[in-house]
Every structure is written in C-alpha cells, then in structure tokens.
Amino acid sequence: MNQQHVHDLVGIGLGPFGLGLAALAEPLPDVDAVFLDQRDGFSWHPGMLIEGTTLQVPFLADLVTMADPTSPYSFLAWLKATGRLYPFYIRESFYPLRAEYDEYCRWVAAQLPTLRWGRRVTSVVRVAAGDGYLFEVTAETSAGVEKYCAKHVVLATGTQPRLPAVLEHLDGAGPVVHTGDYLPHRAALAASGAVTVVGSGQSAAEVYRDLLDACGTGPGELRLDWVTRSPRFFPMEYTKLTLEMTSPEYTDHYTALPGALRDRLGREQRALYKGISGDLVDDIYDTLYRRSALGRELPTTLLTDTEVVAARHDAGTDEYVLTLRHGQLGTTAEHRTRAVVAATGYAAQLPAFLAPGLVTLDERGRYAVARDYTVDDDRRVHVLNGEEHTHGVTAPDLGFGAWRASVVLANVTGREPYAVERRIAFQQFGLPGGAR
C-alpha cells in the first residue's frame, strides 16, 4: 500500500461506548486514535428523552469514571463546568435525568479532537504492510471519500430498533412507530384517539406513563392500551448480590459456558436489565388509582401474557386491527386501535462494511466474541456492545462500558493504562477450585 498515516486505532460508531473509549484514549500518549460516525453529531436516543425520565444506573456509570475517577470527562466534571454540581448534590439522587446524560455526552464530544462526524464507513479490509497487514477503513463524506489506516479496529456500531414482523409493514393513516421515534410522533399519537403500546420494559412503561396524562381527557378522549407478552409488568432486579452479575468474575463464568446454555440464560436474565424501574411501576399504579378515585373510569387496559400475532389495516374505519393471543389460555381476540407504539427493543447487526472473513462468526452468524472483546484470530478487531450473546448482561450495561474500554486499550497498548479489576464480587460463580 502507498504511504499513509497509520493510527493505532480506528473506532467506528460513537454511541456512549464508542465515545467513552475515545475519552479514555484521548490522554494516552501512546495511542493515536480516530473515531468515525455517520451522524453529524452525538445524539443518544433522542426519541425517548421524555421530560423527567432518568437513567436506570447511577451517575458513576458515565463514560469514564469507573476506569478513571480523575478524568476531566466525568459526569461530575460536566456538572462543575456547567454550574450544576451543587443542585445535583442537593437533589440527593444518584440517577441523572436522561436529558442531562445526553447533554453531558455532547459536552464530552465537543472536547475531543479525535472525533470525525459525517463519515459513513463503507468498507473495512486488510491490506498488506511489510511482513504483516493493517486495516484500511474507507468512509464516505459530503466532501468525498476518505481512507484511514490502523493497527486495530473497534466496532461500536450499536444496535438498531427492532419491529416484529407483524407490525413491520403495517400501513395506515395513524402512526406506527418504534419507541426510538416516540417524541417526534407524540403529538400525532395523542391526537389519534386510540394508542396501543406493544412490548415491555422501561421504554414501554415510560411511553405509557407519558401518554397516560392525556388518557380520557380532551376532545374525543384518548384511549390508551398496553399489551405485553411478558407474564407480568416485572421490575428490573436491582438487589446488590444480583448486581454482582455485572462483574468480571460473572462475565468470565458466562463466556465459558456452552453457547446453547448462554442463549437460554440470556432469555432468563432479561429482568436484570430489561425490566421497569420499581418507582415507575408504582407511579403508573398510583396515577391509575388517583384518576379512578375521582369516580371516572379510564379508557385504558393493561394486558399481560398477550402477544400480537397478526395485524392489518381496516380501510373502512381507518383503524388497525391487532389479533391478540393469550399465552396461558391459548385464546385469541381482535383489538382495534388507531396508532401503535412498539417497545420491542433493539438488535445488534453485523455491519455490511466488513470484508468477508475479517471477523469470526458463530453458527448463527453472530460475532464470535472472545473474552477480551476481540473477534479475530490476531486480537486486533474489537467489539463494543455486540457481545450480549457471549458476555451476557454486561454488554449493554453503561456501568461496565469503561471496564470494557480499559480491556481494549490494554490490548492496543500492551499495557494497562487503566487498571483492569479482575475480582470485585463477594460471591463465587461456579464451584470452588475451578471445577466446572
């Protein structure tokens, strides 16, 4: 290849995990890094920045603190820089507002000279270099094509909104949106006259609670229903010994299990990070109780263990007809609505820009992620938040992002610029003596 500047690291994707890696890499003298993203600037779930909603993790789970508490890019540093440290202290809550977290991340992004926005990566390939190879990353920009050369690549492309097949092609006058696009459609949803929230977890609960204030009020009255195939509206489990499952030790244990067992455990452990905050569950109930105490029946229904198995648009009434099936009873019924909000989660996808054979895949076509977050034989391609199926609950956990970034930077530098804790849990996973 022709002479070209060689970076130690090229990162692709600038969500919280990619941004955290960039912030931790910035002060390191032996890391020449650049980070690319196709967007024009940082934005964290803008469709769900509902006023008053908070993170489900404490402020210590920011971009950098769990790796470097002295970092100038911490959440506390942002509070101090913006004159909000004392108000946050007086508030006496560990949990930042979502809007605060988004603003904090924007503040960090504005300070990092290694970020390159408006770069849509189109290919990542190996190219010969001396006796070995390097990675060439090609990106399209508004000014043309750019090429970057690196020793390591980090894939932090995140996850994409997932709509169930029965809703994917539903088309009519009323909005059918994923929760990721909720806020831009909130006015249209409230004006539709009948909204059905499909799905479970924090996002579903936040949308339901946000629309509940308009339920039964105003011209035409808004009907609001919530349908979930989960057996109950379960809270996120947040007890201290359970939280030790977001630990290096449990991740060691989880990654060593057979793939089929990991897949089963992944489904069973959803309550650890996909449940609803207990305070929000109680707030929804208290709101329903308070409204019902006025003697007026609310036009709302909450259905559990109920799956949407079919959906169609009735042109005659301009309504959506959802076929619901109850899991325990096995019975079906039709439900009519004028708008749908799908709180059906996100899924990791293999980027189309990866050259064939660049990364190792499992039998289901997913990243075959090693314990150190690499996906190639030479341990030079790294993944952030694409390893839930191999590493478990720590993959999407904001609080574990800085630890994972520390491991990646240790691989890149051959040293530990940030101490990588190996043992933090009181309990032991597996049997004593390492027997499996």
C-alpha positions as semicolon CSV with decimal commas, in nm:
position;residue;x (nm);y (nm);z (nm)
1;M;0,000;0,000;0,000
2;N;0,113;0,359;-0,053
3;Q;0,249;0,570;0,232
4;Q;-0,034;0,669;0,464
5;H;-0,056;0,777;0,825
6;V;-0,109;0,470;1,045
7;H;-0,331;0,506;1,350
8;D;-0,305;0,269;1,642
9;L;-0,683;0,254;1,650
10;V;-0,981;0,344;1,433
11;G;-1,317;0,333;1,611
12;I;-1,640;0,304;1,415
13;G;-1,954;0,428;1,589
14;L;-1,993;0,697;1,854
15;G;-2,267;0,599;2,091
16;P;-2,190;0,612;2,465
17;F;-1,950;0,315;2,444
18;G;-1,753;0,445;2,146
19;L;-1,747;0,795;2,296
20;G;-1,628;0,657;2,630
21;L;-1,342;0,474;2,458
22;A;-1,248;0,795;2,276
23;A;-1,248;0,991;2,603
24;L;-1,027;0,733;2,775
25;A;-0,790;0,712;2,478
26;E;-0,750;1,090;2,444
27;P;-0,492;1,148;2,722
28;L;-0,279;0,842;2,638
29;P;0,049;0,943;2,467
30;D;0,096;0,601;2,309
31;V;-0,247;0,580;2,143
32;D;-0,300;0,751;1,808
33;A;-0,674;0,709;1,755
34;V;-0,952;0,842;1,538
35;F;-1,326;0,774;1,573
36;L;-1,582;0,783;1,291
37;D;-1,960;0,818;1,289
38;Q;-2,206;0,876;1,006
39;R;-2,417;1,121;1,205
40;D;-2,349;1,496;1,220
41;G;-2,302;1,492;1,599
42;F;-2,368;1,300;1,916
43;S;-2,728;1,203;1,989
44;W;-2,843;0,946;2,243
45;H;-3,195;0,806;2,189
46;P;-3,344;1,149;2,110
47;G;-3,687;0,995;2,059
48;M;-3,701;0,888;2,425
49;L;-3,572;1,198;2,604
50;I;-3,907;1,237;2,777
51;E;-3,903;1,513;3,035
52;G;-3,833;1,381;3,383
53;T;-3,711;1,034;3,281
54;T;-3,387;0,916;3,439
55;L;-3,113;0,665;3,375
56;Q;-3,155;0,328;3,543
57;V;-2,792;0,336;3,658
58;P;-2,611;0,580;3,893
59;F;-2,408;0,875;3,766
60;L;-2,085;0,678;3,827
61;A;-2,182;0,478;3,518
62;D;-2,075;0,768;3,298
63;L;-1,830;0,747;3,009
64;V;-1,508;0,726;3,211
65;T;-1,537;0,726;3,592
66;M;-1,524;0,350;3,652
67;A;-1,191;0,343;3,466
68;D;-1,053;0,681;3,574
69;P;-1,230;0,874;3,853
70;T;-0,992;1,168;3,794
71;S;-1,083;1,206;3,425
72;P;-1,176;1,556;3,307
73;Y;-1,454;1,391;3,105
74;S;-1,659;1,263;3,401
75;F;-2,023;1,344;3,470
76;L;-1,919;1,531;3,786
77;A;-1,671;1,737;3,582
78;W;-1,957;1,831;3,347
79;L;-2,176;1,929;3,641
80;K;-1,898;2,150;3,777
81;A;-1,826;2,306;3,437
82;T;-2,193;2,391;3,385
83;G;-2,261;2,518;3,737
84;R;-2,490;2,230;3,825
85;L;-2,281;2,037;4,078
86;Y;-2,447;2,181;4,387
87;P;-2,805;2,148;4,255
88;F;-2,729;1,784;4,170
89;Y;-2,587;1,733;4,521
90;I;-2,892;1,889;4,687
91;R;-3,124;1,677;4,470
92;E;-2,987;1,369;4,653
93;S;-3,037;1,119;4,372
94;F;-2,771;0,904;4,210
95;Y;-2,973;0,881;3,889
96;P;-2,923;1,158;3,629
97;L;-3,202;1,271;3,403
98;R;-3,177;1,121;3,057
99;A;-3,166;1,469;2,908
100;E;-2,874;1,550;3,143
101;Y;-2,685;1,242;3,031
102;D;-2,736;1,332;2,665
103;E;-2,615;1,688;2,728
104;Y;-2,314;1,556;2,922
105;C;-2,215;1,327;2,634
106;R;-2,244;1,618;2,390
107;W;-2,016;1,821;2,617
108;V;-1,753;1,546;2,614
109;A;-1,782;1,500;2,238
110;A;-1,724;1,872;2,180
111;Q;-1,387;1,849;2,359
112;L;-1,240;1,551;2,176
113;P;-1,034;1,634;1,864
114;T;-1,023;1,269;1,757
115;L;-1,391;1,250;1,656
116;R;-1,490;1,263;1,290
117;W;-1,860;1,314;1,226
118;G;-2,036;1,274;0,892
119;R;-1,826;0,971;0,797
120;R;-2,026;0,675;0,668
121;V;-1,796;0,375;0,669
122;T;-1,833;0,166;0,353
123;S;-1,556;-0,090;0,392
124;V;-1,301;-0,233;0,633
125;V;-1,039;-0,456;0,473
126;R;-0,696;-0,596;0,549
127;V;-0,412;-0,460;0,340
128;A;-0,055;-0,592;0,318
129;A;0,207;-0,397;0,509
130;G;0,563;-0,526;0,536
131;D;0,555;-0,878;0,674
132;G;0,203;-0,836;0,811
133;Y;-0,109;-0,636;0,746
134;L;-0,302;-0,329;0,854
135;F;-0,667;-0,234;0,832
136;E;-0,790;0,013;0,575
137;V;-1,117;0,185;0,661
138;T;-1,300;0,368;0,383
139;A;-1,562;0,632;0,465
140;E;-1,787;0,848;0,250
141;T;-1,828;1,215;0,342
142;S;-2,003;1,512;0,190
143;A;-1,663;1,618;0,052
144;G;-1,573;1,280;-0,095
145;V;-1,409;0,954;0,010
146;E;-1,161;0,927;0,298
147;K;-0,934;0,636;0,388
148;Y;-0,789;0,560;0,729
149;C;-0,518;0,309;0,809
150;A;-0,490;0,141;1,150
151;K;-0,337;-0,141;1,351
152;H;-0,661;-0,202;1,542
153;V;-1,030;-0,151;1,464
154;V;-1,308;-0,111;1,718
155;L;-1,665;-0,183;1,610
156;A;-1,906;0,021;1,822
157;T;-2,194;0,044;1,577
158;G;-2,453;-0,030;1,843
159;T;-2,796;-0,178;1,797
160;Q;-3,088;-0,095;1,570
161;P;-3,463;-0,062;1,652
162;R;-3,645;-0,390;1,604
163;L;-4,006;-0,416;1,489
164;P;-4,182;-0,754;1,498
165;A;-4,273;-0,887;1,155
166;V;-4,647;-0,844;1,216
167;L;-4,603;-0,468;1,263
168;E;-4,321;-0,404;1,020
169;H;-4,536;-0,336;0,714
170;L;-4,849;-0,210;0,887
171;D;-4,956;0,099;0,696
172;G;-5,244;0,339;0,754
173;A;-5,329;0,695;0,848
174;G;-5,225;0,657;1,212
175;P;-4,862;0,638;1,320
176;V;-4,693;0,304;1,382
177;V;-4,362;0,388;1,547
178;H;-4,084;0,228;1,747
179;T;-4,019;0,386;2,086
180;G;-3,691;0,515;1,944
181;D;-3,902;0,758;1,735
182;Y;-4,159;0,834;2,003
183;L;-4,110;1,205;2,076
184;P;-4,131;1,329;1,714
185;H;-4,465;1,146;1,684
186;R;-4,605;1,217;2,031
187;A;-4,847;1,487;1,919
188;A;-4,981;1,271;1,636
189;L;-5,017;0,975;1,870
190;A;-5,210;1,176;2,129
191;A;-5,432;1,318;1,856
192;S;-5,510;0,978;1,703
193;G;-5,776;0,897;1,965
194;A;-5,651;0,545;2,040
195;V;-5,294;0,430;2,105
196;T;-5,174;0,080;2,181
197;V;-4,830;0,030;2,333
198;V;-4,687;-0,311;2,241
199;G;-4,396;-0,453;2,437
200;S;-4,247;-0,447;2,783
201;G;-3,962;-0,291;2,971
202;Q;-3,866;0,063;3,067
203;S;-3,934;0,225;2,730
204;A;-4,286;0,083;2,709
205;A;-4,359;0,198;3,064
206;E;-4,223;0,547;3,000
207;V;-4,434;0,592;2,687
208;Y;-4,745;0,457;2,861
209;R;-4,690;0,687;3,158
210;D;-4,627;0,987;2,932
211;L;-4,950;0,931;2,737
212;L;-5,148;0,843;3,047
213;D;-5,183;1,208;3,143
214;A;-5,378;1,262;2,819
215;C;-5,582;0,945;2,854
216;G;-5,953;1,017;2,884
217;T;-5,909;1,394;2,854
218;G;-5,957;1,647;2,579
219;P;-6,168;1,636;2,263
220;G;-6,265;1,285;2,166
221;E;-6,079;1,137;2,462
222;L;-5,766;0,931;2,413
223;R;-5,790;0,557;2,462
224;L;-5,463;0,404;2,577
225;D;-5,385;0,032;2,595
226;W;-5,070;-0,160;2,685
227;V;-5,011;-0,513;2,556
228;T;-4,712;-0,726;2,652
229;R;-4,633;-1,093;2,607
230;S;-4,440;-1,086;2,936
231;P;-4,626;-1,272;3,212
232;R;-4,627;-0,957;3,426
233;F;-4,506;-0,598;3,436
234;F;-4,187;-0,702;3,607
235;P;-3,947;-0,456;3,774
236;M;-3,579;-0,452;3,697
237;E;-3,399;-0,658;3,959
238;Y;-3,162;-0,428;4,141
239;T;-3,052;-0,604;4,458
240;K;-2,684;-0,584;4,545
241;L;-2,586;-0,951;4,514
242;T;-2,771;-0,969;4,183
243;L;-2,578;-0,664;4,064
244;E;-2,260;-0,866;4,113
245;M;-2,358;-1,042;3,792
246;T;-2,231;-0,727;3,619
247;S;-1,882;-0,821;3,728
248;P;-1,564;-0,950;3,564
249;E;-1,600;-1,278;3,754
250;Y;-1,951;-1,349;3,630
251;T;-1,853;-1,248;3,278
252;D;-1,564;-1,497;3,298
253;H;-1,812;-1,764;3,408
254;Y;-2,069;-1,674;3,141
255;T;-1,828;-1,668;2,847
256;A;-1,701;-2,017;2,939
257;L;-2,049;-2,172;2,918
258;P;-2,172;-2,362;2,608
259;G;-2,343;-2,138;2,353
260;A;-2,686;-2,302;2,387
261;L;-2,678;-2,254;2,762
262;R;-2,575;-1,889;2,722
263;D;-2,869;-1,830;2,487
264;R;-3,110;-1,978;2,741
265;L;-2,963;-1,779;3,028
266;G;-2,979;-1,463;2,819
267;R;-3,355;-1,507;2,786
268;E;-3,397;-1,586;3,154
269;Q;-3,189;-1,291;3,273
270;R;-3,381;-1,020;3,094
271;A;-3,527;-0,896;3,423
272;L;-3,175;-0,792;3,520
273;Y;-3,167;-0,512;3,264
274;K;-3,490;-0,509;3,060
275;G;-3,737;-0,467;3,343
276;I;-3,909;-0,150;3,458
277;S;-3,781;0,063;3,742
278;G;-3,981;-0,010;4,055
279;D;-4,053;0,360;4,108
280;L;-4,208;0,388;3,761
281;V;-4,425;0,079;3,813
282;D;-4,554;0,232;4,136
283;D;-4,605;0,573;3,972
284;I;-4,818;0,417;3,697
285;Y;-5,032;0,236;3,953
286;D;-5,066;0,544;4,172
287;T;-5,167;0,753;3,869
288;L;-5,433;0,499;3,769
289;Y;-5,557;0,487;4,128
290;R;-5,565;0,864;4,165
291;R;-5,756;0,909;3,840
292;S;-6,001;0,629;3,922
293;A;-6,062;0,774;4,269
294;L;-6,236;1,066;4,102
295;G;-6,512;0,827;4,000
296;R;-6,436;0,828;3,630
297;E;-6,346;0,506;3,451
298;L;-6,031;0,547;3,245
299;P;-6,033;0,422;2,884
300;T;-5,724;0,206;2,931
301;T;-5,644;-0,164;2,950
302;L;-5,325;-0,341;3,054
303;L;-5,282;-0,691;2,911
304;T;-5,004;-0,930;3,013
305;D;-4,909;-1,267;2,865
306;T;-5,062;-1,140;2,543
307;E;-4,888;-1,146;2,207
308;V;-4,975;-0,964;1,886
309;V;-4,981;-1,248;1,633
310;A;-5,131;-1,063;1,336
311;A;-5,212;-0,708;1,233
312;R;-5,394;-0,539;0,947
313;H;-5,534;-0,202;0,847
314;D;-5,914;-0,169;0,817
315;A;-5,960;0,090;0,542
316;G;-6,330;0,124;0,619
317;T;-6,276;0,252;0,972
318;D;-5,913;0,361;0,925
319;E;-5,822;0,152;1,228
320;Y;-5,555;-0,108;1,289
321;V;-5,683;-0,448;1,387
322;L;-5,444;-0,642;1,606
323;T;-5,502;-1,012;1,666
324;L;-5,407;-1,090;2,025
325;R;-5,331;-1,433;2,164
326;H;-5,322;-1,506;2,535
327;G;-5,030;-1,731;2,628
328;Q;-5,189;-1,917;2,919
329;L;-5,540;-1,951;2,777
330;G;-5,445;-2,002;2,413
331;T;-5,741;-1,787;2,309
332;T;-5,741;-1,504;2,054
333;A;-5,929;-1,177;2,021
334;E;-5,924;-0,873;1,796
335;H;-5,819;-0,535;1,929
336;R;-5,879;-0,211;1,741
337;T;-5,658;0,095;1,765
338;R;-5,562;0,399;1,560
339;A;-5,191;0,412;1,644
340;V;-4,924;0,174;1,768
341;V;-4,605;0,231;1,964
342;A;-4,373;-0,070;1,950
343;A;-4,150;-0,105;2,254
344;T;-3,991;-0,414;2,104
345;G;-3,626;-0,345;2,171
346;Y;-3,310;-0,329;1,970
347;A;-3,091;-0,585;1,797
348;A;-2,724;-0,597;1,706
349;Q;-2,649;-0,631;1,336
350;L;-2,335;-0,733;1,154
351;P;-2,217;-0,423;0,962
352;A;-2,230;-0,460;0,586
353;F;-1,895;-0,283;0,551
354;L;-1,691;-0,572;0,696
355;A;-1,490;-0,763;0,438
356;P;-1,569;-1,138;0,423
357;G;-1,355;-1,331;0,667
358;L;-1,246;-1,021;0,858
359;V;-1,419;-1,133;1,178
360;T;-1,509;-1,474;1,320
361;L;-1,876;-1,567;1,347
362;D;-2,070;-1,832;1,538
363;E;-2,307;-2,088;1,387
364;R;-2,589;-1,831;1,390
365;G;-2,394;-1,565;1,205
366;R;-2,324;-1,354;1,515
367;Y;-1,990;-1,222;1,632
368;A;-1,786;-1,499;1,796
369;V;-1,653;-1,264;2,064
370;A;-1,354;-1,372;2,273
371;R;-1,330;-1,288;2,642
372;D;-1,117;-0,980;2,563
373;Y;-1,384;-0,846;2,320
374;T;-1,193;-0,936;2,004
375;V;-1,347;-1,111;1,704
376;D;-1,044;-1,213;1,500
377;D;-0,758;-1,456;1,545
378;D;-0,496;-1,182;1,587
379;R;-0,696;-0,995;1,854
380;R;-0,697;-0,670;1,660
381;V;-1,069;-0,624;1,583
382;H;-1,267;-0,533;1,894
383;V;-1,641;-0,513;1,960
384;L;-1,831;-0,287;2,198
385;N;-2,192;-0,386;2,281
386;G;-2,214;-0,657;2,019
387;E;-2,143;-0,939;2,265
388;E;-2,460;-0,984;2,468
389;H;-2,490;-1,344;2,343
390;T;-2,133;-1,424;2,455
391;H;-2,077;-1,199;2,758
392;G;-2,428;-1,160;2,899
393;V;-2,575;-0,870;3,091
394;T;-2,258;-0,661;3,098
395;A;-2,273;-0,598;2,720
396;P;-2,542;-0,323;2,724
397;D;-2,466;-0,205;3,079
398;L;-2,347;0,157;3,083
399;G;-2,166;0,093;3,410
400;F;-1,945;-0,174;3,254
401;G;-1,854;0,025;2,943
402;A;-1,546;0,188;3,096
403;W;-1,416;-0,151;3,217
404;R;-1,451;-0,296;2,867
405;A;-1,280;0,009;2,717
406;S;-0,992;-0,045;2,962
407;V;-0,950;-0,401;2,830
408;V;-0,950;-0,278;2,470
409;L;-0,689;-0,011;2,544
410;A;-0,475;-0,269;2,724
411;N;-0,483;-0,484;2,407
412;V;-0,392;-0,187;2,190
413;T;-0,105;-0,061;2,408
414;G;0,030;-0,385;2,552
415;R;-0,001;-0,239;2,900
416;E;-0,281;-0,135;3,136
417;P;-0,321;0,242;3,110
418;Y;-0,627;0,197;3,331
419;A;-0,627;-0,072;3,597
420;V;-0,844;-0,367;3,494
421;E;-1,011;-0,511;3,803
422;R;-1,029;-0,891;3,796
423;R;-1,220;-0,954;4,117
424;I;-1,493;-0,732;4,259
425;A;-1,763;-0,979;4,373
426;F;-1,813;-1,132;4,718
427;Q;-1,981;-1,440;4,573
428;Q;-1,825;-1,709;4,358
429;F;-1,970;-1,831;4,032
430;G;-1,920;-2,198;3,958
431;L;-1,764;-2,442;4,205
432;P;-1,461;-2,383;4,430
433;G;-1,130;-2,483;4,277
434;G;-1,240;-2,401;3,925
435;A;-1,429;-2,730;3,871
436;R;-1,698;-2,695;3,607
